[in-house]
Amino acid sequence: MNLTKKVFIVLFLFASVNVTTLSIGGGSTVEAAYLKSYSYYFSSSKWITRNGQVSLSITPKNPLKSGVFVSPTQRNAIINDSFARLKQKHGGSKNWKNESSLKKQYMCHIDHAKGFKVPWNIEPAKKSTSSVTCN
């Protein structure tokens, strides 16, 4: 099979978060991201109400708080994996809606708030995201 695009394969390994490029023949490569558990990324997360708005309040651990990534590929893999862990834990809640906005707010916290502002709060009611407040 001739692959002309990069393919993203997720390997279920509980080792250090790592993204590596593997040759699969024919000049094609695969970028592999190693997944982690919820407890690797987060100390806690829970639904709260603040200022009349429902919010998922998240207390992150490293590597999320550090905001230091080896490459853009690693950053994206960690964001996607850690957000998937939040969705796995909270996605069944009636509060989990407007997922694209939740993810934009989440990404903003990783990129800007890092460990300087904890907890991170993402709000399903928000239609747009401020780069200053991430909400």
DSSP file with accessible surface (Angstrom, degrees, kcal/mol):
  #  RESIDUE AA STRUCTURE BP1 BP2  ACC     N-H-->O    O-->H-N    N-H-->O    O-->H-N    TCO  KAPPA ALPHA  PHI   PSI    X-CA   Y-CA   Z-CA
    1    1 A M              0   0  210      0, 0.0     2,-0.7     0, 0.0     0, 0.0   0.000 360.0 360.0 360.0 131.1    0.0    0.0    0.0
    2    2 A N        -     0   0  123     25,-0.0     2,-0.6     2,-0.0    24,-0.1  -0.844 360.0-165.4 -99.8 111.1    1.4    3.4   -1.0
    3    3 A L        +     0   0   42     -2,-0.7    21,-0.1    22,-0.3    26,-0.1  -0.851  13.6 175.1 -96.7 125.7    0.7    6.1    1.6
    4    4 A T        +     0   0  125     -2,-0.6     2,-0.3    24,-0.1    -1,-0.1   0.569  63.2  59.4-104.4 -13.1    1.3    9.6    0.3
    5    5 A K  S    S-     0   0  166     23,-0.0     2,-0.3     1,-0.0    24,-0.1  -0.773  93.6 -98.4-109.9 160.0    0.1   11.5    3.4
    6    6 A K        -     0   0  133     -2,-0.3     2,-0.4    22,-0.1    24,-0.2  -0.607  39.7-150.7 -73.4 137.2    1.3   11.3    6.9
    7    7 A V  E     -a   30   0A  54     22,-0.9    24,-1.8    -2,-0.3     2,-0.7  -0.906   5.4-138.9-112.9 138.3   -0.9    9.1    8.9
    8    8 A F  E     -a   31   0A  94     -2,-0.4     2,-0.5    22,-0.2    24,-0.2  -0.866  23.1-176.3-101.7 112.5   -1.5    9.6   12.6
    9    9 A I  E     -a   32   0A  75     22,-1.8    24,-1.4    -2,-0.7     2,-0.6  -0.923  15.2-146.0-109.9 135.1   -1.5    6.3   14.5
   10   10 A V  E     -a   33   0A  62     -2,-0.5     2,-0.5    22,-0.2    24,-0.2  -0.877  11.0-161.9-103.4 124.6   -2.2    6.2   18.2
   11   11 A L  E     -a   34   0A  60     22,-1.9    24,-1.7    -2,-0.6     2,-1.6  -0.905  18.6-133.1-105.2 132.5   -0.3    3.6   20.2
   12   12 A F        +     0   0  154     -2,-0.5     2,-0.4    22,-0.2    22,-0.1  -0.635  51.7 142.3 -87.2  86.0   -1.7    2.6   23.6
   13   13 A L        -     0   0   78     -2,-1.6     2,-0.4    22,-0.2    -2,-0.1  -0.974  45.7-149.8-124.9 141.6    1.5    2.7   25.6
   14   14 A F        +     0   0  146     -2,-0.4     2,-0.2    22,-0.1    22,-0.1  -0.449  63.6 103.4-109.8  60.6    1.9    4.0   29.2
   15   15 A A  S    S-     0   0   57     -2,-0.4     3,-0.1    20,-0.3    -2,-0.1  -0.489  86.2 -42.2-116.5-166.9    5.5    5.2   28.9
   16   16 A S  S    S-     0   0   94     -2,-0.2    -1,-0.3     1,-0.1     2,-0.2  -0.276  72.8 -95.2 -60.0 144.3    6.7    8.8   28.6
   17   17 A V        +     0   0   19     -3,-0.1     2,-0.3    16,-0.1    -1,-0.1  -0.457  63.2 164.5 -61.0 128.1    4.7   10.9   26.2
   18   18 A N        -     0   0   76     16,-0.2    16,-1.4    -2,-0.2     2,-0.4  -0.998  31.4-160.5-151.0 141.2    6.6   10.7   23.0
   19   19 A V  E     +B   33   0A  26     -2,-0.3     2,-0.3    14,-0.2    14,-0.2  -0.998  23.4 169.4-124.4 128.5    6.0   11.4   19.4
   20   20 A T  E     -B   32   0A  48     12,-1.5    12,-2.4    -2,-0.4     2,-0.5  -0.950  32.4-123.7-137.6 155.5    8.2    9.8   16.9
   21   21 A T  E     -B   31   0A  78     -2,-0.3     2,-0.4    10,-0.2    10,-0.2  -0.903  27.3-166.6-103.3 126.0    8.3    9.4   13.2
   22   22 A L  E     -B   30   0A  77      8,-2.8     8,-2.3    -2,-0.5     2,-0.4  -0.919  18.6-129.2-113.2 138.0    8.5    5.8   11.9
   23   23 A S  E     -B   29   0A  99     -2,-0.4     6,-0.2     6,-0.2     3,-0.1  -0.693  22.3-179.7 -83.4 131.7    9.3    4.7    8.4
   24   24 A I  E     -     0   0A  82      4,-2.1     5,-0.1    -2,-0.4    -1,-0.1   0.188  49.9 -96.2-117.4  16.0    6.7    2.3    7.0
   25   25 A G  E >  S+B   28   0A  41      3,-0.5     3,-1.6   -23,-0.0    -1,-0.3   0.034  98.9  66.1  92.9 159.4    8.3    1.8    3.6
   26   26 A G  T 3  S-     0   0   75      1,-0.3     3,-0.1   -24,-0.1    -1,-0.0   0.733 126.0 -66.8  65.2  20.4    7.8    3.4    0.2
   27   27 A G  T 3  S+     0   0   79      1,-0.3    -1,-0.3   -25,-0.0     2,-0.2   0.549 104.5 128.7  78.9   5.3    9.1    6.7    1.5
   28   28 A S  E <   - B   0  25A  13     -3,-1.6    -4,-2.1   -22,-0.0    -3,-0.5  -0.643  39.9-160.9 -95.2 153.4    6.1    7.1    3.8
   29   29 A T  E     - B   0  23A  44     -2,-0.2   -22,-0.9    -6,-0.2     2,-0.4  -0.906   8.2-150.1-129.1 160.3    6.2    7.9    7.4
   30   30 A V  E     -aB   7  22A   5     -8,-2.3    -8,-2.8    -2,-0.3     2,-0.6  -0.995  11.9-142.9-128.7 133.2    3.8    7.6   10.4
   31   31 A E  E     -aB   8  21A  25    -24,-1.8   -22,-1.8    -2,-0.4     2,-0.5  -0.879  21.2-160.0 -95.8 125.5    3.8    9.9   13.4
   32   32 A A  E     -aB   9  20A   1    -12,-2.4   -12,-1.5    -2,-0.6     2,-0.4  -0.917   7.4-164.9-112.2 130.4    3.0    7.9   16.5
   33   33 A A  E     -aB  10  19A   6    -24,-1.4   -22,-1.9    -2,-0.5     2,-0.5  -0.936  15.9-137.8-112.1 134.8    1.7    9.5   19.7
   34   34 A Y  E     -a   11   0A  39    -16,-1.4   -16,-0.2    -2,-0.4   -22,-0.2  -0.820  23.5-133.8 -94.9 126.5    1.9    7.5   23.0
   35   35 A L        -     0   0   13    -24,-1.7   -20,-0.3    -2,-0.5     2,-0.3  -0.438  17.0-160.3 -82.4 154.4   -1.3    7.9   25.1
   36   36 A K        -     0   0   20     -2,-0.1     2,-0.1   -22,-0.1   -22,-0.1  -0.793  22.6-102.1-124.3 169.1   -1.5    8.6   28.8
   37   37 A S    >>  -     0   0   43     -2,-0.3     4,-1.1     1,-0.1     3,-1.0  -0.401  35.5-104.1 -86.3 166.9   -4.2    8.2   31.4
   38   38 A Y  H >> S+     0   0   43      1,-0.2     4,-2.3     2,-0.2     3,-0.8   0.920 121.1  55.7 -53.8 -46.0   -6.4   10.9   32.8
   39   39 A S  H 34 S+     0   0   71      1,-0.3    -1,-0.2     2,-0.2     5,-0.0   0.700  98.5  62.0 -69.2 -16.3   -4.4   10.9   36.0
   40   40 A Y  H <4 S+     0   0   80     -3,-1.0    -1,-0.3     1,-0.1    -2,-0.2   0.894 116.4  30.0 -70.1 -38.0   -1.2   11.6   34.1
   41   41 A Y  H << S+     0   0    1     -4,-1.1    20,-3.1    -3,-0.8     2,-0.4   0.763 121.5  42.5 -91.3 -30.9   -2.6   14.9   32.8
   42   42 A F  E  <  -C   60   0B   2     -4,-2.3    -1,-0.1    18,-0.3     3,-0.1  -0.958  43.0-165.1-131.4 140.9   -4.9   16.1   35.6
   43   43 A S  E    S-     0   0B  75     16,-2.9     2,-0.3    -2,-0.4    -1,-0.1   0.836  85.7 -28.0 -79.4 -39.4   -5.1   16.3   39.4
   44   44 A S  E     -C   59   0B  55     15,-1.2    15,-3.0     2,-0.0    -1,-0.4  -0.980  52.0-168.6-165.5 164.4   -8.9   16.8   39.1
   45   45 A S  E     +C   58   0B  11     -2,-0.3     2,-0.3    13,-0.2    13,-0.2  -0.913  17.9 160.8-159.9 139.4  -11.7   18.2   37.0
   46   46 A K  E     -C   57   0B 133     11,-1.9    11,-3.1    -2,-0.3     2,-0.4  -0.989  41.2-100.7-157.7 154.8  -15.3   18.8   37.9
   47   47 A W  E     +C   56   0B  54     -2,-0.3     2,-0.3     9,-0.2     9,-0.2  -0.643  47.4 166.9 -78.6 132.9  -18.4   20.8   36.8
   48   48 A I  E     -C   55   0B  48      7,-3.0     7,-2.8    -2,-0.4     2,-0.5  -0.871  33.6-126.5-134.4 170.3  -18.9   24.0   38.8
   49   49 A T  E     +C   54   0B 104     -2,-0.3     2,-0.4     5,-0.2     5,-0.2  -0.994  31.6 171.1-120.4 124.1  -21.1   27.1   38.5
   50   50 A R  E >   -C   53   0B  73      3,-2.6     3,-2.4    -2,-0.5    -2,-0.0  -1.000  69.2  -5.5-134.6 135.7  -19.3   30.4   38.7
   51   51 A N  T 3  S-     0   0  155     -2,-0.4    -1,-0.1     1,-0.3     3,-0.1   0.860 130.0 -58.3  50.2  38.3  -20.8   33.8   37.9
   52   52 A G  T 3  S+     0   0   68      1,-0.2     2,-0.4    -3,-0.0    -1,-0.3   0.506 115.6 113.2  75.9   3.4  -23.9   32.0   36.9
   53   53 A Q  E <   -C   50   0B  73     -3,-2.4    -3,-2.6    71,-0.0     2,-0.2  -0.912  68.5-124.3-112.4 135.2  -22.1   30.0   34.2
   54   54 A V  E     +C   49   0B  48     -2,-0.4    71,-0.4    -5,-0.2     2,-0.3  -0.538  39.9 177.3 -71.3 137.4  -21.5   26.2   34.1
   55   55 A S  E     -C   48   0B   0     -7,-2.8    -7,-3.0    -2,-0.2     2,-0.8  -0.998  35.6-130.3-145.2 142.5  -17.8   25.5   33.8
   56   56 A L  E     -CD  47 122B   0     66,-3.1    66,-2.0    -2,-0.3     2,-0.6  -0.882  29.8-152.8 -92.1 113.4  -15.6   22.5   33.8
   57   57 A S  E     -CD  46 121B  13    -11,-3.1   -11,-1.9    -2,-0.8     2,-0.4  -0.819  14.8-168.6 -94.4 120.4  -12.9   23.4   36.3
   58   58 A I  E     -CD  45 120B   0     62,-3.7    62,-3.1    -2,-0.6   -13,-0.2  -0.925  19.6-163.1-119.4 128.5   -9.6   21.6   35.5
   59   59 A T  E     -C   44   0B  41    -15,-3.0   -16,-2.9    -2,-0.4   -15,-1.2  -0.917  26.4-159.2-108.4 103.6   -6.5   21.3   37.6
   60   60 A P  E     -C   42   0B   1      0, 0.0   -18,-0.3     0, 0.0     2,-0.2  -0.391   8.8-154.1 -83.3 160.3   -3.7   20.2   35.2
   61   61 A K    >>  -     0   0   81    -20,-3.1     3,-1.1    -2,-0.1     4,-1.1  -0.680  42.9 -44.0-112.8 175.2   -0.4   18.5   35.9
   62   62 A N  T 34 S+     0   0   97      1,-0.3    -1,-0.1     2,-0.3     0, 0.0  -0.513 118.4  39.4 -69.0 147.4    2.8   18.7   33.8
   63   63 A P  T 3> S+     0   0   21      0, 0.0     4,-1.4     0, 0.0     5,-0.4  -0.993 121.5  51.0 -85.1  -0.2    3.3   18.5   30.8
   64   64 A L  T <4 S+     0   0    0     -3,-1.1    -2,-0.3     1,-0.2     3,-0.1   0.924 111.6  46.5 -65.5 -44.1    0.2   20.6   30.4
   65   65 A K  T  < S+     0   0   78     -4,-1.1    50,-1.2     1,-0.2    -1,-0.2   0.831 109.2  54.8 -68.7 -30.7    1.2   23.3   32.9
   66   66 A S  T  4 S-     0   0   48     48,-0.2    -1,-0.2    -5,-0.1    -2,-0.2   0.861  84.3-155.8 -72.5 -34.4    4.7   23.7   31.6
   67   67 A G     <  +     0   0   17     -4,-1.4     2,-0.6     1,-0.2    -3,-0.1   0.684  47.5 134.3  66.7  15.6    3.5   24.4   28.0
   68   68 A V        +     0   0  111     -5,-0.4     2,-0.3     7,-0.0    -1,-0.2  -0.888  28.9 173.6-103.1 118.8    6.9   23.1   26.8
   69   69 A F        -     0   0   40     -2,-0.6     4,-0.0    -3,-0.1     6,-0.0  -0.938  37.5-133.7-126.1 148.9    6.7   20.7   23.9
   70   70 A V  S    S-     0   0  127     -2,-0.3    -1,-0.1     1,-0.2     3,-0.0   0.873  87.5 -10.7 -66.7 -36.4    9.5   19.1   21.8
   71   71 A S  S  > S-     0   0   40      1,-0.1     4,-2.5    -3,-0.1    -1,-0.2  -0.964  71.5 -99.4-156.0 165.0    7.6   19.9   18.6
   72   72 A P  H  > S+     0   0  100      0, 0.0     4,-2.6     0, 0.0     5,-0.2   0.866 123.1  56.9 -59.3 -33.0    4.3   21.1   17.2
   73   73 A T  H  > S+     0   0   38      2,-0.2     4,-2.3     1,-0.2     5,-0.2   0.929 107.7  45.9 -64.4 -43.8    3.5   17.5   16.5
   74   74 A Q  H  > S+     0   0   22      2,-0.2     4,-2.7     1,-0.2     5,-0.2   0.925 111.5  53.1 -65.0 -42.7    4.0   16.6   20.2
   75   75 A R  H  X S+     0   0   51     -4,-2.5     4,-2.7     1,-0.2     5,-0.2   0.947 111.4  45.3 -55.9 -50.1    2.0   19.6   21.3
   76   76 A N  H  X S+     0   0   73     -4,-2.6     4,-2.8     1,-0.2     5,-0.2   0.900 112.3  51.3 -63.7 -39.7   -1.0   18.6   19.1
   77   77 A A  H  X S+     0   0    7     -4,-2.3     4,-2.7     2,-0.2     5,-0.2   0.922 112.6  45.6 -63.4 -43.6   -0.7   14.9   20.2
   78   78 A I  H  X S+     0   0    1     -4,-2.7     4,-2.9     2,-0.2     5,-0.3   0.921 113.7  49.0 -67.8 -42.4   -0.8   15.9   23.9
   79   79 A I  H  X S+     0   0    2     -4,-2.7     4,-2.6    -5,-0.2     5,-0.3   0.956 115.1  44.3 -60.3 -49.7   -3.6   18.4   23.4
   80   80 A N  H  X S+     0   0   72     -4,-2.8     4,-2.0    -5,-0.2    -2,-0.2   0.920 117.0  45.3 -63.8 -41.8   -5.7   15.8   21.5
   81   81 A D  H  X S+     0   0    9     -4,-2.7     4,-1.8    -5,-0.2    -2,-0.2   0.947 115.5  44.9 -68.2 -46.7   -4.9   13.0   24.0
   82   82 A S  H  X S+     0   0    0     -4,-2.9     4,-1.8    -5,-0.2    -2,-0.2   0.908 113.6  50.2 -67.7 -37.4   -5.5   15.0   27.1
   83   83 A F  H  X S+     0   0    7     -4,-2.6     4,-2.7    -5,-0.3    -1,-0.2   0.905 107.9  54.6 -65.9 -37.1   -8.7   16.6   25.8
   84   84 A A  H  X S+     0   0   37     -4,-2.0     4,-2.6    -5,-0.3    -1,-0.2   0.868 105.4  53.1 -62.5 -35.9   -9.9   13.0   24.9
   85   85 A R  H  X S+     0   0   30     -4,-1.8     4,-1.9     2,-0.2    -1,-0.2   0.898 109.5  48.5 -65.9 -40.4   -9.3   12.0   28.5
   86   86 A L  H  X S+     0   0    0     -4,-1.8     4,-3.2     2,-0.2     5,-0.4   0.926 112.8  47.8 -62.7 -44.3  -11.5   14.9   29.7
   87   87 A K  H  X S+     0   0   92     -4,-2.7     4,-2.9     1,-0.2     5,-0.3   0.902 108.9  54.2 -63.7 -39.4  -14.2   14.0   27.2
   88   88 A Q  H  < S+     0   0  145     -4,-2.6    -1,-0.2     1,-0.2     4,-0.2   0.901 117.1  37.3 -59.7 -40.0  -14.0   10.3   28.3
   89   89 A K  H  < S+     0   0  118     -4,-1.9    -2,-0.2    -5,-0.1    -1,-0.2   0.878 135.5  18.1 -79.9 -39.1  -14.5   11.4   31.9
   90   90 A H  H >< S+     0   0   18     -4,-3.2     3,-1.9    -5,-0.2     6,-0.3   0.497  93.3  96.5-115.6  -7.6  -17.1   14.3   31.4
   91   91 A G  T 3< S+     0   0   26     -4,-2.9    -3,-0.1    -5,-0.4    -1,-0.1   0.736  81.2  59.8 -61.7 -23.2  -18.5   13.7   27.9
   92   92 A G  T 3  S+     0   0   85     -5,-0.3    -1,-0.3    -4,-0.2     2,-0.1   0.571  84.5 104.3 -80.6  -7.1  -21.6   11.9   29.2
   93   93 A S  S X  S-     0   0   36     -3,-1.9     3,-1.5     1,-0.1    -3,-0.0  -0.442  79.3-127.3 -75.0 147.2  -22.6   14.9   31.3
   94   94 A K  T 3  S+     0   0  176      1,-0.3    -1,-0.1    -2,-0.1    -3,-0.0   0.742 111.1  63.2 -62.7 -19.0  -25.5   17.1   30.2
   95   95 A N  T 3  S+     0   0   28     -5,-0.1     2,-1.2     1,-0.1    -1,-0.3   0.675  77.2  95.5 -79.3 -18.5  -23.1   20.0   30.6
   96   96 A W    <   +     0   0   27     -3,-1.5     2,-0.3    -6,-0.3     3,-0.1  -0.626  57.3 120.3 -78.8  99.0  -20.7   18.6   27.9
   97   97 A K        +     0   0  128     -2,-1.2     5,-0.2     1,-0.2    -2,-0.0  -0.943  47.9  43.3-150.2 169.5  -21.9   20.6   24.8
   98   98 A N    >>  +     0   0   49     -2,-0.3     4,-2.0     3,-0.1     3,-0.7   0.943  66.0 179.4  54.6  51.5  -20.4   23.0   22.3
   99   99 A E  H 3> S+     0   0   71      1,-0.3     4,-2.7     2,-0.2     5,-0.2   0.819  70.6  58.6 -58.8 -35.9  -17.4   20.8   22.1
  100  100 A S  H 3> S+     0   0   77      1,-0.2     4,-2.1     2,-0.2    -1,-0.3   0.918 109.1  45.5 -64.3 -37.5  -15.5   22.9   19.6
  101  101 A S  H <> S+     0   0    4     -3,-0.7     4,-2.5     2,-0.2     5,-0.2   0.912 111.0  53.2 -69.9 -40.4  -15.7   25.9   21.9
  102  102 A L  H  X S+     0   0    0     -4,-2.0     4,-2.5     1,-0.2    -2,-0.2   0.934 110.8  47.3 -58.3 -43.8  -14.6   23.8   24.9
  103  103 A K  H  X S+     0   0   59     -4,-2.7     4,-2.9     2,-0.2     5,-0.2   0.901 110.2  51.6 -68.0 -39.2  -11.6   22.6   22.9
  104  104 A K  H  X S+     0   0  128     -4,-2.1     4,-2.1    -5,-0.2    -1,-0.2   0.923 112.5  46.2 -62.2 -43.2  -10.6   26.1   21.8
  105  105 A Q  H  X S+     0   0    0     -4,-2.5     4,-2.2     2,-0.2    -2,-0.2   0.919 112.7  50.9 -63.9 -41.1  -10.7   27.3   25.4
  106  106 A Y  H  X S+     0   0    0     -4,-2.5     4,-2.1    -5,-0.2    -2,-0.2   0.937 110.1  48.4 -61.2 -48.0   -8.8   24.3   26.5
  107  107 A M  H  X S+     0   0   59     -4,-2.9     4,-2.6     1,-0.2    -1,-0.2   0.892 108.8  54.8 -61.4 -38.7   -6.1   24.9   23.9
  108  108 A a  H  X>S+     0   0   13     -4,-2.1     4,-3.0    -5,-0.2     5,-0.8   0.921 106.8  50.7 -61.5 -43.4   -5.9   28.5   24.9
  109  109 A H  I  <>S+     0   0    1     -4,-2.2     5,-3.1     3,-0.2     4,-0.2   0.917 111.4  47.9 -62.0 -41.8   -5.2   27.5   28.5
  110  110 A I  I  <5S+     0   0    0     -4,-2.1    -2,-0.2     1,-0.2    -1,-0.2   0.929 119.3  39.3 -64.0 -42.2   -2.4   25.2   27.5
  111  111 A D  I  <5S+     0   0   50     -4,-2.6    -2,-0.2    -5,-0.2    -1,-0.2   0.823 135.6  11.3 -78.7 -31.9   -0.8   27.8   25.2
  112  112 A H  I  <5S+     0   0  113     -4,-3.0    -3,-0.2    -5,-0.2    -2,-0.1   0.799 127.8  41.3-118.4 -46.7   -1.3   30.9   27.4
  113  113 A A  I >><S+     0   0   12     -5,-0.8     3,-2.1    -4,-0.2     4,-0.9   0.889  73.7 152.6 -75.7 -38.2   -2.4   30.2   31.0
  114  114 A K  T 34<S-     0   0   65     -5,-3.1     3,-0.3     1,-0.3   -48,-0.2  -0.147  80.0 -28.2  45.0-129.7   -0.1   27.2   31.5
  115  115 A G  T 34 S+     0   0   38    -50,-1.2    -1,-0.3     1,-0.2     3,-0.2   0.433 126.3  83.5 -92.5   0.8    0.7   26.9   35.2
  116  116 A F  T <4 S+     0   0  183     -3,-2.1     2,-0.5     1,-0.2    -2,-0.2   0.793  97.7  35.0 -74.2 -30.6    0.3   30.6   35.8
  117  117 A K  S  < S-     0   0   78     -4,-0.9    -1,-0.2    -3,-0.3    -4,-0.0  -0.937  85.1-158.3-129.5 105.1   -3.5   30.4   36.2
  118  118 A V        +     0   0   61     -2,-0.5     2,-0.2    -3,-0.2   -59,-0.1  -0.998  64.6  42.4-131.4 137.0   -4.9   27.3   37.8
  119  119 A P  S    S-     0   0   49      0, 0.0     2,-0.4     0, 0.0   -60,-0.2   0.520  77.8-144.6 -78.8 164.5   -7.6   25.9   37.8
  120  120 A W  E     -D   58   0B   0    -62,-3.1   -62,-3.7    -2,-0.2     2,-0.5  -0.793  13.5-158.6 -89.7 135.7   -8.5   26.2   34.1
  121  121 A N  E     -D   57   0B   8     -2,-0.4     2,-0.4   -64,-0.2   -64,-0.2  -0.981   8.4-172.3-120.5 124.9  -12.2   26.8   33.5
  122  122 A I  E     -D   56   0B   0    -66,-2.0   -66,-3.1    -2,-0.5   -20,-0.1  -0.958  11.0-153.2-117.4 135.9  -13.8   26.0   30.2
  123  123 A E    >   -     0   0    8     -2,-0.4     3,-1.4   -68,-0.2   -68,-0.2  -0.931  13.8-155.3-119.3 119.5  -17.4   27.0   29.7
  124  124 A P  T 3  S+     0   0    8      0, 0.0   -23,-0.1     0, 0.0    -1,-0.1   0.773  93.5  62.6 -62.5 -24.7  -19.8   25.3   27.3
  125  125 A A  T 3  S+     0   0   56    -71,-0.4     2,-0.2   -24,-0.1   -27,-0.1   0.685  78.9 104.1 -76.3 -16.4  -22.0   28.4   26.9
  126  126 A K    <   -     0   0   72     -3,-1.4   -25,-0.1     1,-0.2   -21,-0.1  -0.475  47.4-173.0 -71.7 131.4  -19.1   30.4   25.3
  127  127 A K  S    S+     0   0  174     -2,-0.2     2,-0.3     1,-0.1    -1,-0.2   0.668  72.9  25.5 -94.7 -22.5  -19.5   30.9   21.6
  128  128 A S  S    S-     0   0   94    -24,-0.0     2,-0.5   -27,-0.0    -1,-0.1  -0.926  75.6-126.7-138.3 164.4  -16.0   32.5   21.1
  129  129 A T        -     0   0   46     -2,-0.3     2,-0.4    -3,-0.1     6,-0.0  -0.954  11.0-144.2-120.3 127.1  -12.7   32.5   23.0
  130  130 A S     >  -     0   0   47      5,-2.0     4,-2.5    -2,-0.5     5,-0.2  -0.730   9.1-146.1 -84.7 131.9  -10.8   35.5   24.2
  131  131 A S  T  4 S+     0   0   86     -2,-0.4    -1,-0.1     1,-0.2    -2,-0.0   0.653  99.3  53.8 -72.3 -12.3   -7.0   35.0   24.0
  132  132 A V  T  4 S+     0   0  128      3,-0.1    -1,-0.2     1,-0.1    -3,-0.0   0.902 127.1  15.5 -85.3 -47.0   -6.7   37.1   27.2
  133  133 A T  T  4 S-     0   0   77      2,-0.2    -2,-0.2   -20,-0.0    -1,-0.1   0.591  90.7-133.5-103.4 -13.1   -9.0   35.1   29.4
  134  134 A a     <        0   0    3     -4,-2.5   -25,-0.2     1,-0.2   -26,-0.1   0.583 360.0 360.0  66.0  11.4   -9.3   31.9   27.4
  135  135 A N              0   0   19     -5,-0.2    -5,-2.0   -13,-0.1    -1,-0.2  -0.820 360.0 360.0-125.8 360.0  -13.1   32.0   27.9
